[in-house]
Amino acid sequence: MEGREANLLRQFPLLLPQNRAKTVYEGFISAQGKDFHLRILLPEDLQVKNARLLCSWQLKTILNGYHQIIQQRMQHSADLMSFMMELKMVLEVALKNRQELYALPPPPQFYSSLIEEIGTLGWDKWLLILSKENGEREMRRLVYVDTCFSTIKLKAEDASGREHLITVKLKAKYPTESPDCFVDFPVPFSVSWIPQGSLISIHSQFLAALESLKAFWDVMDEIDEKTWVLEPEKPTRSATARRIALGNNASINIEVDPRHPTMLPECCFLGADHVVKPLGIKLSQNIHLWDPENSLLQNLKDVLEIDFPARSILEKSDFTMDCGICYAYQLDGNIPDQVCGNPQCGQPFHQICLYEWLRGLLTSRQSFNIIFGECPYCSKPITLKMSGRKP
């Protein structure tokens, strides 16, 4: 106990025992250069979990809202020194949060200049600006401003008429300090900022970024409109992958480069071998036909020598099937991506469902990440190659 007391006095020299039994300690705890008075009452067995903490009104005010955390730390601390270290950390956090909460408001010119900038962008109406270079009209609009003028949302249309949103979070030292900007882009968006920057500058850079990504979104929109996209069901503007139905429980997953959207994307065929292997062979044989001047979808058709199931002709149910084990199409956001290779069967399964099925068979065997077993439907051999995601 003497060793622990020595450590306590060394770590907290302003906290001293007040009686011979050392059940009462009184003094100060320091944080961020300030001292706060407190008193700790320990039971006769000196167990910290049953101690009482008496704080000065100042310390009590700062720790208001942290009582449950302090109680938990007290319950799990091995001795008084451990608890004091925990209390000091909690106090540091409380002081930091308090400083941020009661930070000085921005100067009046912060609001006046900001209101002027917003006025230039347009408060609640479309502002039409005639571009001197090409005569095109550009539309800009303010969507949202919070009561503190710290979060601003602006909307803009790209050249294809798609609406996009940028959220700007201003800091207290704006415009000296660069604001944080959030967009739904497939590539990073960083604002070039100078101390005299403004919302107009941010919006201009936002429009320039939209223009640079126009070709990418044109490609993705054509795929979404003219094919059956299995995943994602509701793609965001930042999504670069599409899993497109090919029919016969087969699909192709493509990963498009946002900077070069008409170039050959990364392709992965999903489905039974007898269906997808010929497609892989055609891709290898016809890759020389790929023409970046054509749309990505047209190139895929030419290279694979197929027509994709069209939304205007087929319903999704015409080429999608539920999992043959759980009888559901979606399971935890995943759709069936494993197919029996038997041409007379071709039943699809979720990877996790097939994994659990094969794992329960005495005749199944596994080699590294590949499991060999029998199809639940036709009993023909089936192979499951586990992907990186956890089943």
C-alpha positions in Angstrom: 0.0 0.0 0.0 2.9 2.3 0.8 4.2 1.9 -2.8 0.8 2.8 -4.2 0.5 5.8 -1.9 4.0 7.0 -3.1 2.9 6.7 -6.7 -0.3 8.6 -6.0 1.5 11.4 -4.3 4.0 11.5 -7.2 1.3 11.7 -9.8 -1.1 13.9 -7.9 1.0 15.9 -5.4 -1.9 18.2 -4.5 -4.0 15.3 -3.3 -3.2 14.3 0.3 -4.7 11.8 2.9 -6.6 13.5 5.7 -6.6 10.8 8.3 -4.4 7.9 9.5 -6.6 5.2 8.0 -6.2 7.0 4.6 -9.9 6.8 3.9 -10.2 10.5 3.2 -8.2 12.3 0.5 -8.6 16.0 -0.2 -6.8 18.4 -2.6 -6.7 19.4 -6.2 -6.7 17.7 -9.6 -5.0 19.6 -12.5 -6.0 19.7 -16.1 -5.1 22.2 -18.9 -3.2 24.4 -16.4 -6.1 24.7 -14.0 -6.6 23.2 -10.5 -9.9 21.9 -9.3 -10.7 21.1 -5.7 -12.1 17.7 -4.8 -12.5 15.3 -1.8 -12.6 11.5 -2.0 -14.1 9.3 0.7 -13.0 5.6 0.7 -14.7 2.8 2.7 -12.7 0.9 5.4 -11.6 -1.7 2.9 -10.3 1.1 0.6 -12.2 -0.3 -2.4 -12.5 2.5 -5.0 -15.8 1.1 -6.4 -17.5 2.1 -3.2 -15.9 5.5 -2.8 -17.7 8.8 -2.8 -16.4 11.8 -4.9 -17.2 15.3 -3.6 -16.4 18.1 -6.1 -16.3 21.8 -5.9 -19.1 23.6 -7.7 -16.8 24.5 -10.5 -15.6 20.9 -11.1 -19.1 19.6 -10.7 -20.3 22.0 -13.4 -17.6 20.9 -15.8 -18.2 17.2 -15.2 -22.0 17.6 -15.6 -23.1 15.0 -18.1 -20.1 12.7 -17.4 -21.4 11.2 -14.1 -22.2 7.8 -15.7 -18.7 7.6 -17.2 -17.0 8.5 -14.0 -19.1 5.9 -12.1 -18.0 3.3 -14.6 -14.4 4.2 -14.3 -14.7 4.1 -10.5 -16.2 0.6 -10.7 -13.4 -0.7 -12.8 -10.4 1.0 -11.3 -8.0 -1.3 -9.3 -6.9 1.5 -6.9 -7.2 5.2 -6.2 -4.3 6.1 -8.4 -5.8 4.3 -11.4 -9.1 6.1 -10.8 -7.4 9.5 -10.5 -5.7 8.9 -13.9 -9.1 8.0 -15.4 -10.7 11.1 -13.8 -8.0 13.3 -15.2 -8.6 12.0 -18.8 -12.3 12.5 -18.4 -11.7 16.1 -17.1 -9.4 16.8 -20.1 -12.1 15.8 -22.5 -14.8 17.7 -20.6 -12.7 20.9 -20.7 -12.0 20.5 -24.4 -15.6 20.0 -25.2 -16.6 23.0 -23.0 -14.1 25.2 -24.8 -15.5 24.3 -28.2 -19.0 24.8 -26.9 -18.4 28.3 -25.6 -16.0 29.4 -28.3 -16.2 33.0 -29.2 -18.6 33.7 -32.0 -17.3 34.9 -35.3 -16.9 38.7 -35.8 -19.8 40.7 -37.4 -18.0 41.0 -40.7 -18.1 37.2 -40.9 -21.9 37.3 -41.3 -22.0 40.4 -43.4 -19.6 39.1 -46.0 -21.2 35.7 -46.0 -24.7 37.2 -46.6 -23.3 39.1 -49.5 -21.8 36.0 -51.0 -25.1 34.1 -50.6 -26.9 37.0 -52.2 -24.7 36.7 -55.2 -25.5 33.0 -55.5 -29.2 33.6 -55.0 -31.3 33.0 -51.9 -34.4 31.1 -52.9 -34.6 31.4 -56.6 -32.6 30.2 -59.6 -29.9 32.6 -60.7 -29.3 32.5 -64.4 -25.9 33.6 -65.5 -25.0 34.1 -69.1 -21.6 32.7 -69.9 -19.6 35.1 -72.1 -17.5 32.2 -73.5 -20.1 29.9 -75.0 -23.5 31.6 -74.4 -24.7 28.7 -72.2 -26.9 29.3 -69.2 -25.7 28.1 -65.8 -28.2 27.6 -62.9 -27.1 27.9 -59.3 -29.2 27.8 -56.2 -28.9 28.0 -52.4 -30.6 24.9 -50.9 -29.9 25.2 -47.1 -28.3 27.4 -44.5 -28.4 26.6 -40.8 -29.1 29.2 -38.1 -25.4 29.6 -37.3 -24.4 30.1 -40.9 -21.9 27.3 -40.4 -23.4 24.7 -42.9 -24.4 25.7 -46.4 -25.7 23.5 -49.1 -25.6 24.5 -52.8 -27.2 22.9 -55.8 -26.0 22.9 -59.4 -26.9 21.2 -62.7 -24.3 19.7 -65.0 -24.5 20.0 -68.8 -26.8 16.9 -69.0 -29.3 18.4 -66.6 -28.4 16.2 -63.5 -28.7 18.0 -60.2 -25.8 17.8 -57.7 -25.4 19.0 -54.2 -22.3 20.3 -52.3 -22.3 20.7 -48.5 -20.0 23.4 -47.2 -19.1 23.5 -43.5 -17.5 26.8 -42.6 -15.0 27.3 -39.8 -14.8 30.1 -37.3 -11.9 31.7 -39.1 -13.6 31.7 -42.5 -12.5 33.0 -45.0 -9.0 32.8 -43.7 -9.4 29.1 -43.0 -10.5 26.7 -45.8 -14.0 25.2 -45.3 -14.8 21.5 -45.5 -16.7 20.4 -48.6 -18.7 17.2 -49.1 -19.9 15.9 -52.5 -21.2 12.7 -53.9 -18.3 12.2 -56.4 -16.5 9.0 -57.6 -13.2 10.9 -57.1 -11.8 13.1 -54.3 -12.9 16.7 -54.4 -10.5 19.2 -52.9 -11.0 22.9 -53.0 -8.1 25.2 -54.0 -8.3 27.9 -51.3 -6.7 31.3 -50.6 -7.5 33.5 -47.6 -9.6 35.7 -49.7 -11.7 32.8 -51.0 -15.5 32.8 -51.1 -18.6 30.6 -51.7 -18.5 31.8 -55.3 -15.0 30.4 -55.7 -16.1 27.1 -54.1 -19.2 26.9 -56.4 -17.1 27.6 -59.5 -14.7 24.8 -58.6 -17.7 22.6 -58.0 -19.1 23.4 -61.5 -15.7 22.6 -63.0 -15.6 19.3 -61.3 -19.1 18.5 -62.5 -18.0 19.2 -66.1 -14.9 16.9 -65.7 -17.2 14.0 -64.6 -20.0 14.6 -67.1 -18.8 11.8 -69.4 -18.6 9.3 -66.5 -22.1 10.0 -65.4 -23.4 9.8 -69.0 -21.9 6.3 -69.3 -23.4 5.2 -66.0 -26.8 6.7 -66.7 -27.0 4.9 -70.1 -26.2 1.6 -68.3 -28.8 2.3 -65.6 -31.5 3.2 -68.2 -30.9 0.5 -70.8 -29.9 -2.6 -68.9 -31.0 -4.4 -65.8 -28.6 -3.4 -63.0 -28.7 -6.0 -60.2 -26.3 -4.2 -57.9 -26.4 -1.6 -56.5 -30.2 -1.2 -56.6 -30.1 2.5 -56.0 -26.6 3.6 -57.2 -25.2 6.9 -55.9 -23.3 9.4 -58.1 -20.1 8.1 -56.5 -20.7 4.5 -57.4 -18.3 3.2 -60.0 -19.4 -0.4 -60.2 -22.4 -2.0 -61.8 -23.5 -5.7 -61.8 -25.5 -6.1 -65.0 -27.8 -9.0 -65.8 -26.9 -11.1 -68.8 -29.7 -13.7 -68.5 -29.5 -17.4 -67.7 -28.6 -16.6 -64.1 -25.4 -14.9 -65.4 -24.2 -11.4 -64.9 -21.2 -9.2 -65.5 -19.7 -6.9 -62.8 -17.9 -3.9 -64.2 -15.7 -1.3 -62.5 -15.5 1.9 -64.5 -12.7 4.4 -64.3 -14.3 7.8 -63.6 -11.4 9.6 -65.4 -11.5 7.4 -68.5 -15.2 6.1 -68.5 -15.2 4.9 -72.1 -12.1 2.7 -71.8 -12.3 -1.0 -71.1 -13.5 -1.4 -67.5 -12.5 -4.2 -65.1 -14.9 -7.1 -65.9 -15.9 -10.1 -63.8 -18.4 -12.6 -65.0 -20.7 -14.3 -62.5 -22.6 -17.5 -63.2 -22.3 -21.1 -64.3 -19.1 -21.9 -66.1 -20.9 -23.1 -69.3 -22.5 -19.7 -69.6 -19.8 -17.3 -68.5 -16.7 -19.0 -70.0 -17.7 -18.4 -73.6 -18.3 -14.7 -72.7 -14.8 -14.5 -71.2 -13.3 -16.1 -74.4 -15.2 -13.5 -76.6 -13.9 -10.7 -74.4 -10.3 -11.9 -75.0 -10.8 -12.5 -78.7 -12.6 -9.2 -79.5 -10.8 -6.8 -77.2 -9.2 -5.2 -80.2 -12.7 -4.0 -81.3 -13.0 -1.8 -78.3 -13.4 1.8 -79.5 -13.1 4.6 -76.9 -15.1 6.8 -79.2 -18.2 4.7 -78.7 -20.1 4.4 -75.5 -19.1 1.8 -72.9 -22.4 0.0 -73.3 -22.1 -0.2 -77.1 -18.5 -1.5 -76.8 -19.6 -4.2 -74.3 -22.3 -5.3 -76.8 -19.8 -5.4 -79.7 -17.1 -7.2 -77.8 -19.3 -9.8 -76.1 -21.5 -10.2 -79.1 -24.7 -10.0 -77.0 -27.7 -7.8 -76.3 -28.3 -7.1 -72.7 -31.8 -7.7 -71.3 -33.7 -4.4 -71.8 -35.9 -2.7 -69.4 -38.4 -1.8 -72.1 -38.9 -5.5 -73.0 -38.3 -7.7 -69.9 -39.2 -7.5 -66.3 -36.6 -8.1 -63.6 -38.4 -11.3 -62.6 -37.8 -12.7 -66.1 -34.1 -13.2 -65.4 -33.7 -13.1 -61.6 -34.2 -16.1 -59.4 -34.4 -16.5 -55.6 -31.8 -18.4 -53.8 -32.5 -22.1 -53.9 -31.7 -22.5 -50.2 -33.2 -19.5 -48.3 -35.8 -18.8 -51.1 -35.1 -15.1 -50.9 -33.6 -12.8 -53.6 -31.8 -10.4 -51.2 -30.0 -11.5 -48.0 -28.2 -8.9 -46.0 -28.1 -6.7 -49.1 -26.6 -9.5 -51.2 -28.2 -11.2 -54.2 -27.5 -14.8 -55.4 -24.1 -14.9 -57.0 -23.3 -18.7 -57.0 -24.8 -20.9 -59.7 -24.8 -24.6 -60.2 -22.7 -25.5 -63.2 -25.0 -28.3 -64.3 -26.7 -26.9 -67.5 -29.9 -28.9 -66.6 -30.0 -27.2 -63.2 -28.4 -23.7 -63.1 -30.0 -22.9 -59.7 -28.5 -19.8 -58.1 -27.6 -19.5 -54.4 -26.3 -16.8 -52.0 -22.7 -17.4 -51.2 -23.4 -17.7 -47.4 -26.3 -20.1 -48.0 -24.3 -22.4 -50.2 -21.4 -22.2 -47.7 -23.6 -23.3 -44.8 -25.1 -26.1 -46.9 -21.8 -27.5 -48.0 -20.3 -27.2 -44.5 -23.1 -29.4 -43.2 -22.4 -32.2 -45.7 -20.2 -35.1 -44.5 -19.0 -35.6 -48.1 -17.8 -32.0 -48.7 -14.1 -31.2 -48.6 -12.2 -27.9 -48.6 -8.9 -26.9 -50.1 -7.8 -23.4 -49.0 -10.7 -21.1 -49.9 -12.5 -23.6 -52.2 -15.2 -25.9 -51.0 -16.2 -29.0 -53.1 -19.6 -30.6 -52.6 -22.9 -31.5 -54.1 -25.7 -29.1 -55.4 -28.7 -29.1 -53.1 -31.0 -29.4 -56.1 -29.4 -31.8 -58.6 -26.7 -33.5 -56.4 -24.2 -32.8 -59.2 -20.7 -31.6 -58.1 -20.6 -27.9 -57.2 -17.6 -25.8 -56.2 -17.7 -22.7 -54.0 -14.8 -20.3 -54.1 -15.0 -18.1 -51.1 -14.6 -14.4 -51.8 -12.9 -11.9 -49.5 -16.1 -10.9 -47.8 -17.0 -12.9 -44.7 -19.7 -15.4 -45.2 
